[in-house]
Amino acid sequence: MSVVVNSKEWSSMRNYRSGIVPVYLLVLTFPLLLVGCLGSDNKENSSETGKSGKDIAKSPVVENANREIVQDWTRPALSLILTGEQHGYMEPCGCSETQSGGISRRADLFRQLREDKGWEVVGIELGDLVKRSRTQDRIKYDVMYDALTTMGYQTLSLGPSDLQLSIDHLYSKVPNSTSAETVLPFVTSNVYFYGTKDLGSPAAYRVIEANGVKVGVTGFLGESFSRKLLPEGGDASALVTFADPVASVKEALAALQQEQCDFLLLLAQGSASEVESLVKAVPEFQVCVSAGGPEDPNGLPEQVGTTLVLEVGRKGKYAGVLGYYPEEGKKFRFELVDLDKERFRRTPAMEEFMQVYQDLLQQQDIVGTEPAAPHPSGQTFVGAEKCGTCHTKAYEKWKSSKHGHATETLVSGREGYQEVPWISRIHDPECLCCHTVGWNAQDVFRYEGGFISLEQTPHLAGQGCENCHGPGSHHTELELKFKEDRQSTPEVVAAREAIKVNLVTAEKQVCNKCHDFENSPKFNFQKYWEKVLHRGKD
């Protein structure tokens, strides 16, 4: 959707000009979990709004696939691409190609604005690049940081997910955010590493200068977010310190006012009430990009006093485009762009980053070296072929199903995939968890005895019996004994009952662990169940 925005007293912005040091923004991330996103049916619209912003809701709605991005915009003096809360989603949200997002499509948005329209474009990232704090997430964070640098980002803020990564790792990635030579600095005003704000990273603020336009940027982490990182009674161990957000932003503002900035932008990692309170306390910022909103925002800016508050969604599904028009009465235009398959293609440079990422997962043997957890049942996995010695008809049904070939798609690509050359995911835990046996699909970790590789655990390839019925070691052991003595002991009967899965359990507790909205947006239990239907022993 496009919105043309008028703000109050734009000419007063010239009073904020003064000397400034580049601000670098640090982002820590959580591991990516390939859990599904709803296929986006978000609409984009165009409208103009005055100071109240009330006109936006009346704007016409147009289907994304039929609508050119930033339609009817003239060339701005500067355009900013605003993103945040990616939470590890390097690819379209979920493994279904019908979903929105991915860094490859985002790079195509940069390309379309730069090459097709001839615009000056700078990227600004709100933070929360990853979701967890495991080794895989640190690898992903580094690759995504390099990808953002390649796209043309110049500021990276810190979110709570980022700060759950190792502070040592973050600091080693960007040790000097105040240096003008640092292309993509960490920037936030109230987060300090190792107990001091004089370390050089993260920086309290940054000035971005492009096409004759100077933008002053700072950010903050709200107390509601910092409390989650350091609960009451927790010990920060001097690794990370959180200062008062209002005082810190005011201090950064004072420095920014020494520089002749054309406008000021605030990156807000906080609750809605914290963001509103802060922009009212420090109203000098013309634009604020706020985290903590819905995954699929409506794209309508909110005017809080003289500050335009924007949300850009989560999981990398959207990107906000902010155009700056200094000579017009309405200084800003904003459009929240759905990064859909119809309008954006994959880009070679970003596909190379995905290949690098997968190579690093293999080289560091993330699957084999990350700790595995015992299964809650206390049992181990035996593989579908072992089940098939008794359940021959069910086994043949499984072998001919897509479940039986689930691991193959990680190596060679999903059926009908033609967009770009396929990159193998056979070493990626976030993919293995739903394409092999012996993983926790939602939390992305391996159970003891679960699939490691095609070489070490070939019997656990495919989406096998035990992912639905539970590990089969105890049941198999008892049935082998039963073949010898034909004694239906209570233990044998109980083990048989334990592996049974009824329709209600399958629909509510089993299938949706992988067939969620993101990875299987067209999933219909009744329809899909017929494809895998099998009944007990022969």
N, C-alpha and C positions, 0 to 999 in steps of 0.2 A: 504494500500500500504506500502511496505517496502522500505526504502532508507538507503543505507550505506553512511556515510558522513565523508569526510576528512576535517579537519580544519587546520589552520595555527598555527605553533609554539605551539603545545600542551604541549611540555615539559616545556614551560614557565609558565604553570599553577602552577607548584610546588612552584613558587616564591610568590604565593598569600597566603601561609599558615601562620596562626597566630591565636591569641586568639579570640574567638567569643562567643557571647551570643546567645542562641537559639532565632530565630525570629518567632513570631507568627502572623499569618495572620487573619485579621477579615473580615468576609463577611456579608453584609446585602443583603436582597433579596426582590424581588417583588412578589406579589401574583401570583399564577399560573392561567393562563387562558387556558382552554382546547380548543384551537383553532388548526386547523389541520396542520399536517406536510405532505409533499409529501412522499409517500412511497419511500424509498431510493433505487435508482438504481445506487448508487455510486459504483465504481469499486476499487479494491485494486490491487496494482502491486508491483513488487520488482525490485530494480535496485541498482546500485552503482553510486556514483557521486564523482567527485573530488572537487576542490576548487570552481569551477564555478557553479556546480549544473546543468549544461546544459544537462547531460545525462539522467536525470530523465524522461523527457517527452517521451523518446524513449522506456521506459520499457514496458514489456508485460502486457496485461490486463487480469485478471482472474475473473470469477464470484465469488462473496463473498461466496455463499452457498457451493461451491465446493473447497474452499480454506482454508487450515489450517492457523490459525493466526501465525504471526511471523515465517513463514515457512522458513526453512533452516538456522535459527539463531542458533548459538552456545550459550551456557549459558553466559550471560553477568555478569560482576562483580556486577552490580546493574541495576535494571530496574525501571523506573519511569512511573507511569500511570498519564497522564496529562489530565485534564478536565477543563471546564469553561463555563460560560454563560449558565447555566442550565435554568434560567428564570422560575423556578417553576415546571419543568416537572419531577416529581418523577417517572412517568410511561412512557412507550413508547410514543413518541411524538404524542399526540392525543389519543383518546380512542380506536382506531383501533389496534388490535393485530398485524396487518401486518406491523406496523410502527417500526422504530428503536428506541433504547434507553431504558431509565429507570434505576433507581439505582439497581433494582434487577438483571438485566442482567449485569450491570457493575460489581456488586459483583461477578458474575460468571466469568468474565474476570480475576479478582484478583485470584479467586480460581484456574482457569486453569493454570495461570502462576506459582502460588505458589505450588499447589499440583500435578498437572499433569507434570509440567516441572521442579519443584524444584528450582525456581528462588527466589531471594530476591527482594521483590516488595514494593515500597513506593508510596503513592498517593500524588499528588500536585494539588491543586485546584486554578484556576485563579480568581474565584469570580463570582458575579451575580447569586447567588443561587435562588433568587426569582424574581418576576416581579413587584409586587405592594407593598404597604406599609400598608395594612389593617391588622386587627387582625388575619385573616386566614393566612396571609403571615408570621407573626411573629411565629405562631404555626408551620407552615411548615418549616420555617428557623431552628427552634430549633430541629425538628425531623430530618431534612436533615443533620444538623451539627452532630448529634449523629450517624447517619448512616455513614457519612464519617469517623468518628472516628473509628467505628467498622470495616470498610473496611481496614483501615490502612493508612489514610491520615495523613500527618505530617505538612502541610503548607496550609493555607487558605488566599488568598489575598482579597482585597476589590475592588468591582466594584461599579459603580454609582447606580445600583439597590439596592445593599446592603445598601448603605449610605442613602437611602431614608427611611429605617426603623428607628425606634427610636434609637438614639445613646445610650440612657439609657438602652434600651433592649440589644443592642450589648455588651455594656460594662459589664452588669450584666451576660451575657453569658460567656464571656471570660475576666475577670478583670485583668489577668496578663499573657500577651503573652511572656514576657521575661523569665518566669520561665521554667526551664527544666522539671518540673513536668506537665506542660500544654501539653497534647498530641497533640492537634490541635490548634496552636496559629494563631491569626490574624497577617499577615505580609505585611507591605507596608511602604515605606520609607518616604513618604511625606504627609501622612494623620494623623492628630492628633485629639484626642478626647478632648473636654473641653478646647481647646486652649493651650495644652501643650504636648510636646513629651516625657515628663518624667513620664507619668502616668503608663506606663507598658503595655499598650495595646492601639492600635496595636504596635507590635514590628517593628523596622526598618529592621531587617534581622533575619535569622535563619540559623544555620548549622545543616544539617541532616547527621547523621552518621549511616551507615548500611553496614554490610559485609565488613568492613574495608575501605569503601569509604566515603569520606566526601564531601558533596555538600553544597556550600554556596548559599543561596537564599535571594533575596530581590525583591521588586516590587515598582511600582509607579502608580499614577493616573494622566493622562495627563490633561492639561489645558482645552482642548476641552470638556472633560467629566466633569471636576469640574465646568465649567461655566454653564452646564445644571443644576447642583444641586444648584448653587448659582449665579443666573443671576446678571448682573451688577446692582448695587444698592441694592442687597439683603443683608440681615443681617444674618450672621452665628450664631449670639448670643453665640459665643464662644463654641458651641457644637461640631463643626467640623471645622478644619483649614487645608488649603492646602498650602504646602510649594513648593518652586521651584523644579520641578522634577529632573533636571540635578544635581543641588547642593545636593539634598537629596540622590540621588543614589550614587553620588561620596562619600558622607559621609559614607553611608552604605558600600560601596566598601572598603574604608579605614579600616573599622573595620573588614571586611571579610578577608582582606589581612593579618591580624594578625594571622589568623588561617590557618593551613595547609590543605586547601581545594584541592581536586582533580580537581573539576571544579566548575564554577559559573553559576547560572541560574537566569534569570531576568523574573519576571512576569509583563507584560506590559498591563495596562488598558489605552489605548489611541488610537488615530487615526493612520492610517498607516504612515502618514508623521511624526507624533510625535515619533512613535516607531523607525522609520529609523533614525531620527535625534538624538535620544538619544543613540542608540547603536553605532552610529558613534562617538558621543561625549565621550562615555564611552565604549570603545571597549574590555574591559577586560572580558566581559561575553561571555562564549562559546556558551550558549544556551539562547534563549529568547522565551517565550510563549506569544503570542500576542492576545489580544481581538479585537473586532471590525471588524473581517473579515466576510466572508459569512457564512450562516447557514450550508451549505454543502461544505466545502473546498475540494480542489482536493488532499490534502494530500502531496503535494510537498513542502518540505522546501525551504526557500529562504536564500541564503547566503548574508548577509550584512556585508561587511568587513570580519572580522574573526568570526562573530556571526551567528549562525544558528537560523533563525527565524521560529517558528512553529505556526500553527493555528490548533485548535481542534474542531471548529464548535460550534454550539449553540443547546440549548434545550436538551442537554444530549444524543444526537443521536450517538455520537462518543466518543472514548477515544484514546488519543495518547499514544503509548508505545515507550519509549525512552530507548534503551539499551546502557550501557557504557562498552567499551572494552579498558581498559587502556594499555594493552600490544600490541595492534594492531596499524597499521599505520592509519587506519580509526577508530577513537575513538568512534563514535556513529552510531547506527542504529535507524531508526525511522519508525514506521508504524501507520497510522491512521486507527483505527479499527471501522468498522460499527457494532454497537451492534444490530445485526439482530436476528430474532426469530430462524433461522435455527441453528446457532452456539452457542447461549447462552440461558440458561434456567433461570427461576426465582429461587431465593434463599430464603430459609425459614427465615433467619434473616432479610432480607430486607422486606419480606412480613409482618413480625411482626411490623416493623416500619410503614408500611402503615396502619396496624390495629390500632396502637397507634395514628396515625394521625387522622384517622376517629373517633376514640373514643373521642379524644380531641375536635374535631369539635362539636360532640354531647354534650359533657359535658359542653362546654362553650356556647352552643346554638348560634352558629355563624349565623345561618339562621334567628333566631328570634330577635337577639339583634343588628345586624348591621343595620344602618339606611337604610330605603327604600325611593325611590324617587317617586314623583308623575309621572304618565304616561303623556307624552307630550300632549295627547288628552284630558286630564282632566277627563277621564272616568275610571271606575273600571271594574273588571273581574267578570263574572257571571258563567262561567263553561260550558262545552260542553253539559251537560244534559239539561240545560236551552235552549241552541240553538236548541237542538233536539226536543223541543216541537212543533216547526214549520218546521224545516228542518229535517224531520224524516229519509228520505233516506240518506241524507248526514251524519247524525249522526250514522246510522247503518253501513255505509261504514267506518266511522272513528273508531267505536268501534272494527271492525274486522281487522283494520290495525295495523302495528307496532307502528304508532303514538299513537294509543289508549292505548298501553301497554308500553309506553316508561318509565314510572316511575317504573314499575315492574322490568325492567332490572337492575335498580340501586340496588334493594334489592336482587334479585336472580341471576343476571349475564346475560350477553348477550347470545344469542342463540349459542349453540355449544361450549361455553367456558368450557374447561376442564383442563387447564394447572396446576392451583393450586386452592385450595378452594377459592371461591369468597368472597370478603370483601365488605360489603354493603357500598354504597356511598350516602345513602338517606339523610345524613346530610351535604353533601359537596356542597357548592354553585357552584363550578366549574363544577359539574355534573348536578345539579338541573336546571341550566340555560337553558339547551337544552332538558331536560326530563320532565319538568313540565310547567305550565302556569303562566305567569306573571313575567318573568325575562328578563333582557337585556342579550342576549346570548353572545355578543362579549365583553362587559365590565364587565360581571359577577356581576350584582347587581339586587336586587329585586325591582320591582315596588310596590307601595302601593296597598295592596289587593292581591298581588301575592302569589303563593304557599309558605307555611311554612312547613307543615308536613302532613302526611297522617291522623293524628288525628285531626288537626285543620282545614285543608283545603282540604278534600278528593275530593271535586268537581273540584279541579284544578289539579288533577293528570293526567298524560299523556301529550303528545305534542298536545295540544288542539286547537280548532278553533281560539281562540282569539290571539294566537301567530302569526298567519298569517293574520287574518282579523281585528285585533285590539280589544280592550276591548269592550264588548257588552252591557254595562249598559244603555247607551243612546238609542241605537237601540232597545233594549228589552222594555224599558219604552214606547217608541213611538209606538211600534207594539202592545203592550197591550192596549194602548189608541185607536189605529186604530181598533182593534177588536170590540170596543164598539161603536165608532161613524162612522167608515168606511170613514173617511176624509183623503184623500191623500194630506196632506198639504205639502208645500215646505220643511218644516223641516223633515217630514217623508221621502220624496223622497231623500233629501240630505243625510240622515242617511243611507238609503239603498245603495246609490251610494258609500258612504264612506267605507263600509265594503267589497265591491267587490274587488277582486284581479285578474287582467288579467295575461296571461301567461308571458308576458314580465316582469312585475313587480315581479311575483313569481320567475322567473329564475334569475333575476339580483339583486333583493333587499331582498327577503324573505328567500328562501330555503338555500342560501349559508351562512346565519348567523350561522347555525349549520352544514350543510353539506359542510364544507370546506375541504381543502386538508388533514388536519391532522386527523379529526374525521371521514371523509367519503371519503377515497382516490379513491374509485371506483364509486363515485357518477356521474350519468349521468342524467341530468334533464329530458330528454324525456322518458327515461326508467323508472325512479322512479315516474314521474308524473302519469303514467298510474295506478300505485298502489294506488294512493290516489285521483284519479279523481272524482269529484262530482260537480254537477251543480245546484246551487241556491236552491230555495224553491221548495217543492214538487208540 
